[in-house]
């Protein structure tokens, strides 16, 4: 799967879960107040379902930004 196709599937998930009007590859917990711990869990659950990615204790911290999510899915 290519970065572009991942982003096409990921961006609507982030928009819905964060309840914001726009996201970019730069969207992250650090610059988005709506991306709190509960939303983080919802995003991770949706990513696991949509991309068939397993979130483990070893990689859970790699899901805190749009860019790091894309990178993790590409692994």
Protein Blocks (a to p, Z undefined) as FASTA:
>chain_A
ZZklmmmmmmmmmmmmnopabdcfkbcfklomklcfklmmmmmmmmmmmnopacdfklmm
mmmbfklmmmmmmZZ
